[in-house]
Amino acid sequence: MSVIAPAEINSRTPESVLQWAFETFPRLVIVASFQAESSVLIDMASRIRADVSVLTLDTGRLPQQTYDMIDRVRHRYGIEVQVVSPDSADLQEMVGRHAVNLFLQSPELRRHCCEVRKSRPLARALTGYDAWVTGLRRQQAETRSQTAVVSPDHEHEGLTKIAPLAAWSKEQVWAYIRENELPYHALYDQGYTSIGCAPCTRATAPGEDERAGRWWWESENEVKECGLHWSQPVVRQ
């Protein structure tokens, strides 16, 4: 479904962007990682309409606190969350060839692990949708600094990708969470600033980049993205 966004879409509030998205795309889904941005987007969307579609990727390596967060959101908003898992055959082949913790061996194998556990399942899950909403913010990393509020999704043909919080700062996200007393991921209280799979995420020190706790063993020059929002070559099977 090819849609041209209004010229002023970048200057709209996140709530207005979501309202436009619901009015424009009959089949719209929020893809949630259940980090702070997901809390904000799900709350905003639930204020607009009751039948909000939410899906999340269960990589099989998530911390328990993420599963707890999914249940808290389900309970608070009374919404279903579609939990999408990797293909078991893909996992078996990958682990059999490269070992369970292949992501420690090289950046290429780390990206391959992310492709199997995240990118492929997301591509399958988005089948049948017109557009998806993500919590990307430009401030999160240099690789996200040019994030558009609305753009064609070049990774998933025919879909539109919507980032209502693209222009928001971390402070704005947390101000919204506190003002509205939203549930948030428990690992934030332990010093985490970006949360992914348990083996690939650590707490960050004061002054570190928001995503410094992701794949921290890799070179500082390595792109710290999983492939959902940044394309690089991966190891093919």
C-alpha positions as CSV (number, residue, x, y, z in Angstrom):
1,M,0.0,0.0,0.0
2,S,1.9,3.1,-1.3
3,V,1.0,6.2,0.7
4,I,2.5,9.7,0.5
5,A,2.6,11.3,4.0
6,P,1.5,14.9,4.5
7,A,4.3,17.4,4.0
8,E,4.1,18.5,7.6
9,I,4.2,15.0,9.1
10,N,7.7,15.6,10.6
11,S,6.4,18.6,12.7
12,R,3.4,16.7,14.1
13,T,3.2,15.3,17.6
14,P,3.6,11.6,18.0
15,E,-0.1,11.3,18.9
16,S,-1.0,13.1,15.7
17,V,1.2,10.8,13.7
18,L,-0.4,7.8,15.2
19,Q,-3.9,9.2,14.6
20,W,-2.9,9.7,10.9
21,A,-1.5,6.2,10.7
22,F,-4.6,4.6,12.1
23,E,-6.8,6.6,9.6
24,T,-4.5,5.8,6.7
25,F,-3.6,2.2,7.1
26,P,-6.4,-0.4,7.6
27,R,-3.8,-3.0,8.8
28,L,-1.4,-1.3,11.1
29,V,0.7,-3.0,13.8
30,I,3.1,-1.7,16.5
31,V,6.3,-3.8,16.7
32,A,7.3,-3.6,20.3
33,S,10.6,-4.5,21.9
34,F,9.1,-3.5,25.3
35,Q,11.7,-0.9,25.9
36,A,10.7,2.6,27.1
37,E,9.6,3.7,23.6
38,S,7.2,0.8,23.4
39,S,5.6,1.8,26.7
40,V,5.0,5.3,25.2
41,L,3.7,4.2,21.8
42,I,1.3,1.5,23.2
43,D,-0.1,4.0,25.7
44,M,-0.6,6.7,23.0
45,A,-2.2,4.2,20.6
46,S,-4.5,2.8,23.3
47,R,-5.9,6.3,23.9
48,I,-6.7,6.6,20.2
49,R,-8.5,3.2,19.7
50,A,-9.1,0.0,21.6
51,D,-8.2,-2.5,19.0
52,V,-4.5,-1.9,18.9
53,S,-2.4,-4.6,17.2
54,V,1.0,-5.3,18.9
55,L,3.6,-7.8,18.0
56,T,6.9,-8.6,19.5
57,L,9.9,-10.8,18.6
58,D,10.7,-13.6,21.1
59,T,14.3,-14.4,20.0
60,G,14.6,-17.3,22.6
61,R,17.3,-15.3,24.4
62,L,15.4,-12.6,26.0
63,P,15.8,-11.7,29.7
64,Q,12.9,-12.8,32.0
65,Q,12.2,-9.1,32.7
66,T,11.1,-8.7,29.1
67,Y,8.5,-11.5,29.4
68,D,7.3,-9.9,32.6
69,M,6.9,-6.6,30.8
70,I,4.8,-8.2,28.1
71,D,2.4,-9.5,30.7
72,R,2.2,-6.2,32.5
73,V,1.3,-4.4,29.3
74,R,-1.3,-7.1,28.4
75,H,-2.9,-6.7,31.9
76,R,-2.9,-2.9,31.9
77,Y,-4.4,-2.3,28.4
78,G,-6.3,-5.5,27.9
79,I,-4.7,-6.1,24.5
80,E,-3.4,-9.1,22.8
81,V,0.3,-9.2,22.0
82,Q,1.4,-11.4,19.1
83,V,4.6,-13.1,20.2
84,V,6.7,-14.2,17.1
85,S,9.4,-16.8,17.4
86,P,12.2,-17.8,15.0
87,D,11.8,-20.8,12.7
88,S,12.9,-23.9,14.6
89,A,14.6,-25.3,11.5
90,D,16.5,-22.1,10.9
91,L,17.7,-22.2,14.6
92,Q,18.7,-25.8,14.4
93,E,20.8,-25.3,11.3
94,M,22.4,-22.1,12.6
95,V,23.3,-23.6,16.0
96,G,24.4,-26.9,14.5
97,R,26.8,-25.1,12.1
98,H,28.1,-22.2,14.3
99,A,27.3,-23.1,18.0
100,V,24.8,-21.6,20.4
101,N,26.8,-18.4,21.1
102,L,28.0,-17.8,17.6
103,F,27.5,-14.1,18.1
104,L,30.7,-14.0,20.1
105,Q,32.8,-15.3,17.2
106,S,32.6,-12.4,14.8
107,P,30.4,-9.4,13.9
108,E,29.3,-11.3,10.8
109,L,28.0,-14.2,12.8
110,R,26.4,-11.9,15.3
111,R,24.5,-10.3,12.5
112,H,23.6,-13.8,11.2
113,C,22.2,-14.7,14.6
114,C,20.1,-11.5,14.6
115,E,18.9,-12.3,11.1
116,V,17.7,-15.7,12.1
117,R,16.2,-14.7,15.5
118,K,14.8,-11.3,14.5
119,S,14.8,-10.2,10.8
120,R,13.3,-13.4,9.3
121,P,10.6,-13.7,11.9
122,L,9.7,-10.1,11.5
123,A,9.4,-10.4,7.8
124,R,7.1,-13.3,8.2
125,A,5.0,-11.6,10.8
126,L,4.5,-8.4,8.8
127,T,2.9,-10.3,6.0
128,G,-0.7,-9.0,5.6
129,Y,0.0,-5.6,7.2
130,D,0.1,-2.3,5.4
131,A,2.4,-0.5,7.8
132,W,4.2,-0.9,11.1
133,V,5.1,1.4,13.9
134,T,8.5,1.4,15.5
135,G,10.1,3.2,18.5
136,L,13.2,4.4,16.7
137,R,14.6,7.8,17.8
138,R,17.2,9.8,16.0
139,Q,19.0,10.5,19.3
140,Q,19.6,6.8,20.0
141,A,22.6,6.3,17.7
142,E,24.4,7.8,14.7
143,T,22.9,5.0,12.5
144,R,19.5,6.3,13.4
145,S,20.1,10.0,13.1
146,Q,18.3,10.3,9.8
147,T,15.3,8.3,10.8
148,A,12.2,9.5,9.0
149,V,8.8,9.8,10.7
150,V,7.2,8.1,7.8
151,S,9.0,6.2,5.0
152,P,8.7,3.3,2.6
153,D,10.1,0.2,4.2
154,H,12.8,-0.9,1.8
155,E,13.3,-4.2,3.7
156,H,9.7,-5.2,3.4
157,E,8.3,-4.4,0.0
158,G,5.0,-2.6,-0.1
159,L,5.0,-1.6,3.6
160,T,5.3,1.7,5.2
161,K,7.5,2.3,8.3
162,I,6.4,4.8,10.9
163,A,8.5,6.2,13.7
164,P,6.3,8.7,15.7
165,L,9.0,9.3,18.3
166,A,11.8,9.9,15.8
167,A,12.4,13.5,17.0
168,W,12.0,12.8,20.7
169,S,14.8,12.8,23.2
170,K,15.3,10.2,25.9
171,E,14.2,12.8,28.4
172,Q,10.9,13.3,26.6
173,V,10.3,9.6,26.6
174,W,10.9,9.2,30.3
175,A,8.9,12.4,31.2
176,Y,5.9,10.8,29.4
177,I,6.4,7.5,31.3
178,R,6.5,9.3,34.7
179,E,3.7,11.7,34.0
180,N,1.4,8.9,32.9
181,E,2.7,6.3,35.4
182,L,3.4,3.8,32.7
183,P,4.9,0.3,33.2
184,Y,8.5,0.1,32.1
185,H,11.1,-2.6,31.7
186,A,12.7,-3.5,35.1
187,L,16.2,-3.5,33.8
188,Y,16.2,0.2,33.4
189,D,16.4,0.4,37.2
190,Q,19.6,-1.7,37.0
191,G,21.4,0.8,34.8
192,Y,20.4,-0.5,31.3
193,T,19.8,2.1,28.6
194,S,19.1,-0.3,25.7
195,I,17.7,-3.8,26.1
196,G,17.9,-6.7,23.7
197,C,18.8,-10.3,24.1
198,A,20.2,-11.2,27.6
199,P,23.7,-12.4,26.4
200,C,24.1,-9.3,24.2
201,T,23.1,-6.6,26.5
202,R,24.7,-5.1,29.6
203,A,24.2,-2.0,31.8
204,T,25.9,1.2,30.8
205,A,28.1,3.5,32.8
206,P,27.3,7.2,33.2
207,G,28.2,9.1,30.1
208,E,28.2,6.1,27.8
209,D,26.2,6.1,24.6
210,E,22.6,4.7,25.0
211,R,23.5,1.6,22.9
212,A,27.0,1.1,24.4
213,G,25.7,-1.9,26.3
214,R,24.8,-3.8,23.0
215,W,27.5,-6.2,21.7
216,W,30.0,-4.3,23.8
217,W,32.8,-6.8,23.1
218,E,33.0,-5.7,19.4
219,S,35.2,-2.9,18.1
220,E,33.9,0.6,18.7
221,N,33.9,1.1,14.9
222,E,31.4,-1.8,14.4
223,V,27.8,-0.9,13.7
224,K,25.8,-1.8,16.7
225,E,22.6,-2.7,15.0
226,C,20.8,-6.0,14.6
227,G,19.5,-5.7,11.1
228,L,15.9,-4.7,11.7
229,H,16.7,-1.1,11.0
230,W,20.2,-1.2,9.4
231,S,21.2,-3.5,6.6
232,Q,24.7,-5.1,6.4
233,P,25.9,-8.3,4.7
234,V,25.2,-11.5,6.8
235,V,26.5,-15.0,6.6
236,R,24.2,-17.0,4.3
237,Q,23.5,-20.7,4.8
